[in-house]
Amino acid sequence: MIHTGRHFLQIPGPTNVPDRVLRAMDRPVIDHRGPEFAKLGIEVLEGLKAIFKTESPVVMYPSSGSGAWEAAIVNTLSPGDRVLMFETGHFSNLWRDIALRHGLTVDYVSGDWRRGARPADAEQRLKEDKAHAIKAVMVVHNETSTGAVSSISEIRQAMDRANHPALLMVDTISSLASMDYRHDDWGVDVTVGGSQKGLMLPPGLSFNAVSDKALAANKTSKMPRYYWDWLEMLKPNHSGFFPYTPATNLLWGLREALLMLHEEGLDNVFRRHDRHAEATRTAVRSWGLEVWCADPKDYSSSLTAVLMPQGHSADRLREIILENFDMSLGTGLPKLAGKVFRIGHLGHFNDLMLAGALGGVEMGLRLADVPHKSGGVTAALNNLATTIQSKDQINRPASVLA
Ligand SMILES: *Cc1c(COP(=O)(O)O)cnc(C)c1O
């Protein structure tokens, strides 16, 4: 089938890249050791701090998010160290695998993939660890394979109640710039981020926000590192430069994306994601289908995973929707393959894009003969129309860039 108009990229990352960002990147490559670059480097490195809500440095790599996962580990820990992690889904599994490959001992709290990490589990494990053998608590904030969020502030409180000195490391790759996140307030030591989800950029950049305590751990960590070394980065970063060739044109895109987030205001960005998630769940329930995340307090605002009725393949539905309506939806990851599909509603997105995306799902359910009730889109539109953001909210002064 020949497709016209724009492709609907409704996977939970990479997300739709705004035309403004595409245009900002469409320019000749400049000398990354020259004065024009230094200005750009300082602008984006400083601007990122407001997104992580931190006064500490943010280190940036020309890599996918997985690189920043590895960087968090090799900069702070030593082979043989013990870490505490939580099975929230596919992405917590991957981060655990990276930890194991680096010779760490992982205490992995098992989970059913339908909710976030439980702060009570963290508190119990840490209280039992009287000798303070656990060197880091590592959590995925928004588990992109399931659409379930872990409360980082509550995990911080659990660590404090246990009076435990472990580092707190958090993966925010699919929550940063979509859901409330506070590196400093929540006492996070390393925040891991990526460019291609809430930040509205193409894939290719990753981030570590780094606390003073994490920097101190870097001094005693015995993991070999070169490419990922924070200290090698921070030296030239002070004057806006990088130790090796940065992803120059992505940085122009990042500059534009930071401006866009600044113009909208981070609080409005979060509210927008909350509204779109709520409207999506309304549609899912009206279809008579099930939201995969089982605990309402853990609902993700950046994506919704939808459980298929028994005997119906989520991947066949996705294929039919792609073929007929030119929309990509997220596949079910390993354990959930064929059982769930995921609707991404994060990043560069608005009410009518959501209406179109949900319309594509509803028509797809019909074409694929999946048992469902009609009216999901109408219910979502009613939800959107009654929760429209007032001008007051939209015009509230933005506080994204310093
Ligand atoms: C996308 C994602 C990753 C992996 O990032 P890559 O850029 O594919 O390496 C890791 N964690 C979470 C939570 C993600 O959503």
The ligand as an ORCA input file, in Angstrom:
! r2SCAN-3c Opt
* xyz 0 1
  C      14.823      3.025     25.576
  C      15.252      2.636     26.952
  C      16.532      2.147     27.226
  C      17.538      1.800     26.152
  O      18.001      2.880     25.492
  P      18.798      2.673     24.111
  O      18.885      4.074     23.634
  O      17.972      1.780     23.246
  O      20.125      2.087     24.438
  C      16.867      1.890     28.536
  N      16.000      2.081     29.535
  C      14.753      2.527     29.316
  C      13.832      2.711     30.473
  C      14.342      2.809     28.014
  O      13.089      3.238     27.796
*
